[in-house]
């Protein structure tokens, strides 16, 4: 209470102070309620769009009712053009003569009507098959070698000497089994249960999960030098791809990530299975002396790595496409999003068309200026009164932050504009993750990374001499 006012006036003053928020702040409250309602609507729209994205991740994407809209260049949303296939592509190749195991003569003595055949010709037909234990005579399911090892004691020093090392178990698996297990896990991405089942059905050989894990750790030791050389070779490449995907490690509480680095100009790929998604893993993967072009998405640790960055256009394109076909996108925003996506699709089509043309530095510089001008105009297009999704605003900001330096390095360095190569390399790990739920331990994850790196590279480099290559390591 103010002491300079009489008691009656002071009491009235307090009542006025109490009533003032109700009388004088009604307009302010109305404005605040309208502002809160608007923010709530925006939040609900953003959450609805996110829910649709999560549903597509969990349950798969629904079939689109309409094709993607055409871009300004006349192309559709898809950037892939299927090549026509000839009839020979649907037929198996004729085996060479040295591959023929048996030759069976099928003669004909006469016509079914009893007549005599003239102008008899011979035609070759081939049947390619594999031996199976229960259906092939004299099939040897597995090779068992028994070693009779002599051992004697030295009369002079008392130490034993033997014809071969007698340490370890009495029965072990041979080198061919170890190579096959590495292939089944590292190339085909099979689970331990799948490996056990195949060895039992085809070779009548029983192995345990512990034996499979020991085989992979043994190959990690055997192939450590080859894996490090593979990593160094990719780091020395002028263009590399980088990406990562979750890889659960059980003793790390299910946390973990699989990192991949692929050579853009060869089949070489190197994997690293780590316990986190921290940027230090990306730095260790690429190295400190890299001077080429790295292609990646816009994940923050990739931005500050050595060399030049090419931002993946496929990620940007898919972000716009998924927003355009999001089932929960407000109808009031659909026309603007559709128009924006069509414009971006056309720019992406133009970029792919320019990359397919012969390299001419002067022409490529003009291509870059043209595409960047179109992108700037597209991102600066007026937003309608209905507004735009928050995801589209973030996509525009991402394009502006990248600028021509990270969007069009592909034109200067004759580099792919997308990161699809390394995504395909990671796909085998993703499929294995779905089958086996990751690794039990961090050492097991490191062993698996070495096996994946060496086997995948050897398989893609020379599938016909694949096991010979692995055995030489």
Helices and strands as residue ranges (DSSP letters): H 7-24, H 26-59, G 87-90, G 97-99, E 151-153, E 160-162, H 175-186, H 192-203, H 209-222, H 224-235, E 239-249, G 250-252, E 255-263, E 269-274, H 279-286, E 293-296, H 300-303, E 308-311, H 313-324, H 331-355, H 361-379, H 390-407, H 409-413, H 420-436, H 442-461, H 466-472
